[in-house]
Amino acid sequence: MLLEHILHSSLHHLWAHPGDLAASLLVLFLSYTLINELVSYKRQLPGFGIPPVLPLVGNLHQLRSDAAQQYRQWSKRYGSVFQIRLGNVPVLVINSAASAKVIFGHNSQATASRPELYTFHKLVSNTAGTTIGTAPYNESLIRRRKGAASALNRPSVESYIPHLDLETQDFVKEILKYGNSGKSFINPVSLVQRLSLSLALTLNWGTRITSQSDELFSEITHVEVEISRFRSTTDNLQDYIPLLRLIPFSFGKRKAAEYRRRRDRYLAKLNGDLDKRIQNGTHQPCIQANVLMDKETKLNNVELTSISLTMLSGGFETFTAVMTWSIALLATRPDIQQKAIKEIRKMYNDRNPLCDAKDDQKCLYVAGIVRESLRYFTVLRLSLPRSTNKEFTYEGKTVPVGTTVFLNSWACNMDPELWEDPEEYRPERWLEHPSHPVFTFGLGYRMCAGSLLAYRELYLTFMRMLSAFEIESEGPIETHPVKGVNDLTSLVSMPREYRVRFVPRDESVLAHSQTTDAACNIQPVIITNTQWHNSWLSCGCDSGTCLPTGVSGGPGCGPPDTLQVTFYQPPPSDHTLTCYANDPGSVPAQAIPGGTYNCRSGGRRFFFDVEGVQASNFTGMASVVFTEPSYPCAEGSYDVTYEGSFALDCGWDAHRNMTCVQQEEFVELPVVALDGPY
C-alpha cells in the first residue's frame, strides 16, 4: 500500500509538470526500486538459503517454466527447505517427504491458511467467491470444510457409487462410439472431461452432461481450464509486482474479468435450474439441494457456492490430467496392460467386462496403477500455496506469521529418500510399500478433502477401461512427466496431444453389456410425497422378448432376483409389511423405521403390502432398489407400475432416464418425474 501511494502521488505531480517527465520518471523508478528492495530484504527469512535474486522480480525470471522442477534442482544446493523471492514476496519451499511431514504434519494448524493473491482472489473470485482450497483460514472456511467433509466422507462416497457406475459405463460406451469399435485412433481428452464434469454436476446440482456436443460442456471445460491459469503461482506477475497492477489496460485484468463473468453465468444457470426443480418437487438428491433444504444449515449462499465450486474445479482438471497421462503411458506399455488384465481376470471373467461398481480397490495391481499415476505424473506439481497463521520453528529457524509456503509435491513424490527408483513408473511399488504417502493431494489440514472420491473414481475407470479394451498408440508418445508436458507454466500438468486406439477385448460381450438397462443395475428409484397402500410392483419388457437367458424366443431379459424396499418415513411400528414374490406366501415382517425388506423371485412380479395404512393418515417416502440381477435385460424400455391407492407408470428409455406418470386421480399430492440417472 505504501508503494502504491507513493507512485500515485508521483504520477499526479508528473501530470501537472510535463517538462520534468524524463528526469522524474528516472527518479521515480529508482526510488521505487530502492524502497522495494529495502522492504524485500527486511521480509527475508533468516537462516534459510536463497538463490541469487534480481531487483523487483526476485527469482521470477528463473521460474517462467516448470517451477517445480527448478525448485527440485535448487533443493540439491540450498537444502530441502529454502526460500525464494517472488517479486517482493518471500516464499518458503518444501522439497522432501521428511520436511513436508514436519512442516505440514506436525505444524498442521500453523500452516492452515492460504495467501490472498491479487489476480485470483481480487479479480477472478470477487463475485462468486473462492473455492475451499483457495480460501484463507477463518470461521467461514471452518463451516465450509465441515460441509465438504460431510459430503465427501466414506459413507457419502459409497452413496455416489450408482453415479460412478453410470458415468463410467457411459465412458466405455463413448470409447466404442467415437473410437468406431477400435477401428479409429482418437484423442481421449474430451471423453475423460465429459465423465469428470458430468459426475461433478450430478453430485452438486443433480444434473448430467450426457454428450460432448452439449453447449454447457464446451463452456465449462474451457472456462475452468482458463481460470485455473489464474491460480498459477508464477504466471501472474501482478501478484508479486505491485507496479504492474497500475497498468490501466492490462490484458490479464480483462481476461480475468471475462472468465469471471462467464463462470458467473453458468453458476447462475445451474443454481437457478436446481431452484426450479426444488420448487416443482422434481429435483434429484444432491449436495446443493441437501444443504438448501436443511433448515439447520449455517451456510450462506456464498459459502454454498464455494462448496460447489470446489467440487467442480477441484476434481475436474486433476482427474482429466491423471487419466490423460495414464492412457498415454498404458498405450506405450503393453506389459502393464497385460499384468493388469491378468489380475482383473482373477476377480472377473471375460463375460463381465464392466466389473463391479461396488468394488472398493480390491484389485491391488490396478489400485497400484492409480497411486503410481498420481505419484509419477503429479499433475498438480505445486500444491496450492499456504500461509502461516501461527509462528513455528523448523530446525531452530523461525517461520513467522504470514509467511507464504509452497509444498513441492513433485519433488516429494520423487524423493530418493522415499523411493529407490523414483524416476520409474512401476505400479508394483505400491504392493511392496502400501503405506507410503502420495503427496499429490497435499498434506496436513488443507489436504484435498475429495481424495476418497478421487481414488474410487479413478479405480473404477481404470478397471473398466482395462477390462474392456487393449490400448494402442498411433505413434511415439512422450510420456516422461517433464519432457512430455504441453505447457510448463500451467498449474495442472497435461501431456501433449496424442491419439490412441481402444481395441475391444471381446466386442460381442462388450456390445451386449452396453444394452443392459438401468432396471437391471443396482439403482435406486425414489418416489417422494407418495402414499403407499396395497402397492404392486411389476417389472417387464414391452418388446415381447422378456425371457430368461437360455430360453428360446429372444435375448435374455427379466427382473432382478431381489427387490429391495426401504421405508424412510415408515408407517407406525404396529403395522406390518408383507412381501410377496409371485406367490403371496412370504412371512410378514415388522415395518420398522428405516427397515429394509427383500423379496426374491425368478419371476416377473413382486408384491408388497403395508397392512392397515389409510391414505388419509400416512404419507411416506420409499426407495425401491433393484439388486443382484442374474441375467441382463434386452435393449428397450421397461415399465414399472405401482397399483392400489393409485398407479404410476414408470419407464426407462434408451438413455437410462426414468419417468413416472400418475395414471389415476386418487390423491392430490404431486408425483415426481424422475429424469436423472436412475
FENNORSUL-V384071 format. One line per field, one symbol per residue. phi: phi as a letter, one per 30 degrees, with the letter a starting at -180 (. if undefined). psi: psi as a letter, one per 40 degrees, with the letter a starting at -180 (. if undefined). burial: I if it has 9 or more other C-alpha atoms within 8 Angstrom, else O. Layout:
phi = ???
psi = ???
burial = ???
//
This chain:
phi = .dddddddddddddddbddceddddddddddddddeddddddddcdjcdbdebceicicedcbdbhddddddddddccjdbbcbbciccdbcccbbdddddddccdceddcccbdccedddccdcdcdicdddcdddadddedddddddddbddddddddeedeedddddddddeddddhhidbdbddedddddeddddddddcbibcccadddddddddddddddddddcedbdcdddcceedddddcddddddddddddddeddddddddddedddddicdceaddddddcddcdcddddddddddddddddcddddedddddddddddcbdddddddddddddcbdddbdchcdddchddddddddedddddddhdceceedcbdcbdbcbhicdcddiddbccdeddddcdddcbdbddcdbededddbdcddccdciaidceedcddddddddddddeddddcbccbddadbdcddcdcddbdcddcdbdddabbbccedbddddddddcddddccdbdbccchbccahccbbbaccdicdbdejcdklddaldddbcccbcdbddeddcbccccbicdbddecddceidbbcccacccbcbbbcdiccddbbbbbbccbdbhdcaddddkcbcbbcbkeabbccbccdciccbcbdcbdbbcddcdccccdc
psi = ddddddddddddddddgddeddddddddddddddddddddddeihhehihiiiiidebedeefehgdddddddddddeidhiiihhbehhhhhheiddddddddddfdddfeiiihidddddddeedeiiiddeiihaddddddddddddeeidddddeeddddddddddddddddddeffeeihiheddddddddddddddddefiiheieehdddddddddddddddeeieeegdedegddeeehdfhdddddddddddddddddddddddddddddefeiihiddddddeheeiehidddddddddddddddddddddddddddddddegdddddddddddeddhieegeeahdehgfdgddddddddddddddgdgdhihiihheiiiihfehhhiiehhhhhgdddddeheedidfdeihgdddeddgeeiihedeaiadeiheeddddddddddddddddddihhiidahhheheddehdheeidhhiiiiihihhhhdgdddddddeehideeighihhhifihhhfhihihiieeefgiihehieiihiiiidhhhhhhdgiiieeiihhhigdhgeihiihgiheihhhhhieaehihihhhehhdeehhihihhhhifheiiiiiaiihhhhibdiihhhihaeefihhhhhdihdieiihhhheag.
burial = OOIIOOIOOIOOOIOOOOOOIOOIOOOIOOOIIOIIIOIIOOOOIOOIOOIOOOOIIIIIOOIIOIIIIIIIOIIOOIIIIIIIIIIIIIIIIIIIIOIIIIIIIOIIOIIIIIIOOIIIIIIIIIOIIIIIIOIIIOOOIIIIIOIIIOIIIOOIIOOIIIIIIIIIIIIIIIIIOIIIIIOIIIIIOOIIIIIIIIIIIIIIIIOIIOOIOIOOIIOIIOIIIIIIIIIIOIIIIIIIIIOOOOOOOOOOIIOIIOIIOIIIOIOOOIIOOIOOIIOOOIIOOIIIIIIOOOOOOOIOOIIIIIIIIIIIIIIIIIIIIIIIIIIIIIIIOIOOIOIIIOIIIOOIOOOIIIIOIOOOIOIOIIIIIIIIIIIIIIIIIIIOIIIIIIIIOOOOIIIIIIIIIIIIIIIIIIIOOOOOOIOOOOIOIIIOOOOOOIIIIIIIIIOOIIOIIIIIIIIIIIIIIIIIIIIIIIOOIOIOIOOIIIOOIIIIIIIOOOIIIIIIOOOOIIOOIOIIIIIIIIIIOOIIIIIIIIIIIIIIIIOOIIIIOOOOOOIIIIIIIIIIIIIIIIIOIOIIIIIIIIOOOIOOIIIIIIIOIIIOIOOIIIIIIIIOIOIOOIIIIIIIIIIIIOIIIIOIIIIIIIIIIIIIIIIIIIOIIIIIIIOOOOOOOOIIIIOIOI
//
